[in-house]
């Protein structure tokens, strides 16, 4: 095979392997393929490859499990992940586990060739992640949790992985839980874990959520008398319940307080949290500096709701509502965790995330956003973010991601 770059492709569907091989052979790469992740790992130990291109949804060993093995056993091999079930969750995990890029299916031949070229040329660089963080990353049974977190972010799958609707119960791939012929059952030879343990079809649930979301968006009418800002996940009653009526009284319709925060705190000290509230949590002594958190979000209500939730869990929480305020606090003291909203006024792209990563590379950054995308998840993971929290989120979801990130940092 001469001096050609040698690439191994693994996907449990032979048609996809052959299509990827055909595309890359036209660019003069040397390509081999297999339908088993375990076999691919064995081949990589015995032969010299420059690049691995792997599917994620595979039986026996999925792509994220394979990534973990590659990182420990053949770390010199570069990796690219591809999947028909793309989500911000698996995108971020793949990058943090060492993948150079993450390609949702279906993709064009040019998209594949461009990504491969960037990976082999060194334009894409693997993120340096501690072994503790890699070990802490949870690997799903199938490859992706088709539950409530992933459903809004599913990327349209190509024909090769589309679920086939059918009422033919005699078909060997008919799933009684989803009442359909199921591509996941074809891959695994059995009903998915979600179907078995929770007795519902995650694909059907995702479709229902997508339909309900579309219907809700079409029916949505913004009411400035009861709702705060079109981008806000809260209404006035929710904000009053969490922070007291003073915040609502001094907010404009987009959720911004038109009194400075220092002045706003003096409106009603009994209701509005003061800096001293961080010193004592439910009668306990000052928390350890290891549990310092900085919340960066320009929405006052979001900032304060996050603060109130996490203080009850023993975290010391500071907040910033502008880029300048965030940078000043980051430069002033260390933080174990930073919860960062990327969509803020006068903040360009990922500049603030880069500032945080440069000033405090050991800080664990969790992205909080109402504008999630695969591209954003991949890029923020490359810069240093360790998790991704979608707005609106529940208190339990917030606590879980904070505690996970803290456990890695502790």
C-alpha positions, 0 to 999 in steps of 0.5 A: 500500500506504499506511503498511502495513509492507511485507514480502518473503517468499522460499522456493523452495516456492511453497506456503509463500510463499502460506501465509506471505503469507495469514497476514500479510495478515490482520494488514494487512501488505503482502506480496510473495513470490518463490521465488528468493533472488537475485531477492529481493535484487534486489527489495530493492535496487529497492524499500523493504521493512521486513522480509525473511522467508527460508527457509534451504534453497534452491537457487543461493543459500541463506538464510545467503548471502542474509543476508550479502548483505543485511547488506552491501547493504541493511543497513536491512532487518530479517530473520527466518529460517525453516527445516524443518531447524533446528539450533543451528548454523544458529540461531547463525549466522543471529543472528550474521549479523544475523537478528532471529529464527529460526523452525523449521518447522512453526510456527503462524500465531500464532507467525509473527505474534508474531515479525513484530510483535516484529521490526517494533516494535523489540522484537527487536534485531539483534546488532552483529557485526564484519565480520571475524566475519561473513566468517569464518562458514562458509556450507554448500552446502545450508544445513545440514550434515546430519552428526553435529553437526546430526543430534541437533538436527534439528527435526521438519519439516512435511509440506511438506518431509518426505522421501518414502520410495519404492522407485520408482527411475524417479522423477526425484527418486529419490536412489541414495545414500539409496535414496529420493525426496528433498526436497533433490534436488527443491530442488537438482535434484541429489544433495546435496553430502554424498551426492556427496562422502561417499557417504551420505545425511545424512537417513538417517544422522540418522534412524539416529542418532536411533533409536540414541540413543532405544534407548540412552536406553531401555537406559541403566542408571546404574552408580555403580561405573563411571560418574561422574554421570548428566550426565557424558560420561565414565566413571572410566577416561576420567577416570583416563587424562586426569587421574590416579587422584587426581581419581577418588579425591576425586570423589563420584558426581556428578563433584564434587570434595569437596576444594578445588581448591587442595588437590586440586592437591597430591595428586600434582603429577606428575599434577595440573596446576598453574598453572605448567603454563600458563607453558611448553607443551612446552618453549616460552616463555610464550604470548601474552596474546592466547591467554588462555582461561577455562573455566567448568564446574562439572565438574572432569573436564570443566574439566581435560580441556578445559585439557589439550587446549588447553594443548597447542595453545599456549593459556594456560588458566584455569578457574573452577567457580563463578559467583563464581570466574568473575566474579572472574577476568573482572574481574581480567584480559582473556581472548580466549576464554571457554568457558562451560557454562550449566548450573551450580549457583546460576546463573540463566538467562543471567546469567553470560553477560551478566556476561561480555559486560558486563565483557569485550565483546571476549571471544569466548564459546563455549557448551559444553553437554549440553542444547542447544536452538534457543532457547538457541542463539538467545538466547546468540547475541544476548547475544554467544556466537559458537559452540556446542559440544555435550557430549560433544565430541572433542578435535578439535572443541574445538580447531577451535572455539577456533582459529576464535574465536581467529582472529576475535579475533586 
